[in-house]
Amino acid sequence: MELFYHPLSRYSQKVLIALYEKQANFYPRIVDLRDPFSRQKFHQLYPHARLPLLKTQDEQLIPESSIIIEYLDRHFNSSTQLLPTEPMHNLQVRLFDRLIDNDISNSLFQLEKLHDSDKSSEFEIKKLEKQLLLQFQHLDTQLAQHHWICGDSFTLADCALIPCLNYSFRHLNLLDFDQVWRYWQQAQLRGAWMLVQEEILLAEMEDNIGKRGIP
Ligand SMILES: N[C@@H](CCC(=O)N[C@@H](CS)C(=O)NCC(=O)O)C(=O)O
C-alpha cells in the first residue's frame, strides 16, 4: 500500500492516525502541493490532486479520508476498531466524523485563509471564530459523557478531531472547554498521535528553515 499525503495536511494526519492505530504497513509518498512539479506529478496519477490518497496493493486508488479509514478498518485487524459494528454506534461515529470535517476542519481552513489574506475584515474572522466556538461547546457537552468522542473506544471520529485540535488550541481560545482540554491532554498520550506529531514537528522545522519553502 502507498499513501500519498503531506504531514501538514489535516486530512492526511487523520488517515495517518488510522494507519498507526491499525498498525498497517505502507509506503509513505509525500506530496507537496505547493511545489508545481510535485503537484503536476501527482495530478497525473490523480487528476483531482487532493490529499490524502491511498493506493492499495491491488492498485486501486482510494481518495477521501473517511473512506480510506473505512477501507483500512475492513482490511486490517488490530485491537482498535475504528468503525463500530453495532449499527447505532456506527451511525453516531459517522455523524461525528461528518460534523467534525464539515463544521470544524473546513471552517479552520476558511479561518487560515482569512488570517493569511490582507483583505479579510476583523468582523469576518470574529464571526467564523464564534461559529467554531459553538461547535466546540457541542463537543464539550459530548465529551462530558464520553472518554473518547463516541464512547470508551477510539474511533474514526477521534481520527478526525485530533488534528483539528492541534490547530485550534494554537489559534482559538478554548480554555473554557474543560472536557475538550481533558480530551486534548489524553490524545497527547495516544501512541498513534505521538507518531503523527513527530512527523508534523519535523515538517514544520523543515518549512521554518526554508528547506521546503516553496510558495
Ligand atoms: N474531503 C477530503 C478533503 C481533502 C482535502 O481538502 N485535502 C486538501 C489538503 S488537507 C487538499 O488536497 N487540497 C487541494 C489543494 O490544496 O489544492 C478528505 O476527507 O480527504
The ligand as an SDF file (V2000), in Angstrom:
LIG
                    3D

 20 19  0  0  0  0  0  0  0  0999 V2000
  -12.8780   15.5770    1.8830 N   0  0  0  0  0  0  0  0  0  0  0  0
  -11.4770   15.3710    1.6090 C   0  0  0  0  0  0  0  0  0  0  0  0
  -10.7540   16.6900    1.8080 C   0  0  0  0  0  0  0  0  0  0  0  0
   -9.3170   16.6070    1.3590 C   0  0  0  0  0  0  0  0  0  0  0  0
   -8.6690   17.9720    1.2400 C   0  0  0  0  0  0  0  0  0  0  0  0
   -9.3180   19.0260    1.2520 O   0  0  0  0  0  0  0  0  0  0  0  0
   -7.3540   17.9560    1.1220 N   0  0  0  0  0  0  0  0  0  0  0  0
   -6.5840   19.1670    0.9580 C   0  0  0  0  0  0  0  0  0  0  0  0
   -5.3130   19.1010    1.7950 C   0  0  0  0  0  0  0  0  0  0  0  0
   -5.6890   18.9430    3.5130 S   0  0  0  0  0  0  0  0  0  0  0  0
   -6.1420   19.2480   -0.5000 C   0  0  0  0  0  0  0  0  0  0  0  0
   -5.5990   18.3090   -1.0250 O   0  0  0  0  0  0  0  0  0  0  0  0
   -6.4360   20.3820   -1.1440 N   0  0  0  0  0  0  0  0  0  0  0  0
   -6.0950   20.5690   -2.5460 C   0  0  0  0  0  0  0  0  0  0  0  0
   -5.1750   21.7150   -2.8020 C   0  0  0  0  0  0  0  0  0  0  0  0
   -4.5900   22.2580   -1.8470 O   0  0  0  0  0  0  0  0  0  0  0  0
   -5.0070   22.0560   -3.9730 O   0  0  0  0  0  0  0  0  0  0  0  0
  -10.9390   14.2670    2.5470 C   0  0  0  0  0  0  0  0  0  0  0  0
  -11.5800   13.9930    3.5710 O   0  0  0  0  0  0  0  0  0  0  0  0
   -9.9080   13.6420    2.2240 O   0  0  0  0  0  0  0  0  0  0  0  0
  1  2  1  0
  2  3  1  0
  2 18  1  0
  3  4  1  0
  4  5  1  0
  5  6  2  0
  5  7  1  0
  7  8  1  0
  8  9  1  0
  8 11  1  0
  9 10  1  0
 11 12  2  0
 11 13  1  0
 13 14  1  0
 14 15  1  0
 15 16  2  0
 15 17  1  0
 18 19  2  0
 18 20  1  0
M  END
$$$$
